[in-house]
Amino acid sequence: MVSSLFSVDETVAQSNATPLCFSINNPTFKPNHTIASSYFSAVFTGLGLSSNLFALVVLAKTFQHTKSRSRSSFLLFLGGLVFTDFMGLLVTGSIVVSFHITHFNWRQLDPHCHFCNFMGMSMVFYGLCPLLLGATMAMERFIGINRPFARSTAMTNSRACSTVAIVWVTAGCISLLPLTGLGNYHLQVPGSWCFLNISSKPLDMTFSLIFSLVGLLSLAVSFLLNTVSVITLLRVCCGQDGRQRRRDYEVEMMVQLILIMAIASICWCPLLVFIAQTVLSGGELKVGRLLLWLRFATWNQILDPWVYILFRRAVLKRVAPNMDWSRGSIMSLSTSIRRLTRGSLGGTGERAENIRTNPDKAGREEAPFPVQNTPASSCSL
């Protein structure tokens, strides 16, 4: 009887002494989960690190030969994004791969949850940074295209670096919230990583919603600003003032930024929506879905550097050397299409209005266009 009482007291003491980061994961882990296998973790980490390292080298060489202020600041933002992705894979990937190789015991290695909190903070920090940087880059391009004079005096290279630092500080402050009592970081199945506690408890739910809403809001801002920038850029390039300002690099930067936004949206939206939906519905956490959407999010860190590596004019010219990638060819084709479209849509009223407001210009437009031998590559473009 006495021995049984001692055993009960010992069990209660052990349960009370269990650190908070292990409290919800007392059941045995399943380290052989297919999605979280060591093979996937090692391949994703190695591929991501090599891709981002290669992109950093290319960015550094391009930055040294860049004379345009707007392009140099964009390269600094892009360099901050690639560096963040590289460090995120290096920190989190090394922990996960080490667990699969050594199968260390978290409770013995980290009895006070310091290591688990560090990894949870890293997951939140390196998860939010690319989304916040994408929104910042969209805002910089929006100002550069719609307010070029204000942007040229306001955004210098030093201010671009300061802006990247502010984004890092913002993401870092959000990742520190669980240490102040708002939410918790917990060891997650299959026992190789720590992340925020996705539950319907008030504090955990608040932090989960902050993480999800900040990410979704960043994607929404990126989509809105990039859409306006693209429309403005098309109007300028295809309009009468398109010859006054060189837009080659701006078009290149917008294409890269749109691809970065599209990849981030595809990779991160499932995980962010899943977290918000789970905590708001109060349902049980579906571990398989969580691991699947987390793997989706990891692809963002792998694909980001390849957007800049592949979608550059220098690379496109090598891939398709017979195509004319010059601005003059694109502009002449766009102008011809615009004039043909206006004429085919019955521009009688518009033409009469142009004659009334500017008869000299209308007379010049009635002159026949000289026939040019347009290369087949321009037509294909």
C-alpha positions, 0 to 999 in steps of 0.5 A: 500500500505504501509502495503504491502511494510512493509510485503514484506520488512519483508519477504525479511529480514527474508529470508536474515536472514535464516542461511545457514544450513537451506537455502535449507530446507525451505519446510516442513519436513516429519518426518513420513518417513518410513526409518527415523522413530523413531522406526528404529533409536532407534533400530539401536542405541540401538543394535549398542551401546550394541554390541560395548560395549560388544565387548570392554569388550571382547577386554579388557580381551583378551588384558590383556592375550595377549603375542604376540606383533603383536596380541596386536597391532592388538587388539589396532587397533581393539579396536580403531575401536570398540570405534569409532563405539560406540562413533559415534552411541552415538553422532549421535544416541542420537541427532536423537532419541531426535528429534523423541521424542521431535520434537524440532525446529532446528531454535529455538534451533540452530539459528546460526547453531552451533549444526547442524555443530557439527552433520555434523562434527560428521557424516563425522568424524565417517563415515571416521574413520572406513574406514581409520582404516580399511586401516591402519589395512590392512597395519599393517597386510601387513607389519607383514606378508610380512616384519615380522622383520621390523614390529617387531621392528617398531610397538609397542603398543605405536606406534599403539596408536599413529597411531590410534590417527593420523587417528582420527586427519586426519578424524577430519581435513576433517570434519572441512573443511566446517567451513573454507568455503569448503562446508557446512553442512545442515539440511537434510530431515526429519529434524532429522540430518545434513550432508554435502550439496550434490549439484553441486555447486563448493565448495559443490561438492569439499567437497562431492568428498573429502568425497567420494574419501577418503572413496573409496580409503580407501576401495581400499587400504584395498582390495589390501593389504588384498589380497596380505597378504592372498596370502602370508599367504597361501603360507607360511602356505602351503609351506615348511617353514610353520613349522618354524613360528606359524601362528594360530593368524595371520590366525585368524586376517586375517579372522577378517580383511577380514570380516571387509573389506567386511562389510565396502565395502557392507555398505559404497560403495552405499552411497559413490558412490551415493554422488559422482554420484549425485554431478558429474551428477548435478541431483536432490538429491533423498532423499529416496535413501540417507536415504536408503544408510545411513541406510546401512552405519549404519549397519557397526557400528553394525556388526563390533564388532560382527566380533571379538566377533564371529570369534575367535578360542575360540568361534569356538571351542565352536560352533563346539567342535568336529572339530579339530581347531589345526594348525597341523590338518590344516597343515597336510591336506593342505600338503596332498592336495598339494602333491596329486595335484602336483602328479595328475597334472603330476609332472613328469617334476617337479619331475625330476627337484627335483631329479637333484637338490636335489637327497637326498631329492628326495629319502626321498620323494619316501619313503611311507607315514605312514598311519594315522588314521585321525579324521573325523573332520579334513576331514570335515574341 
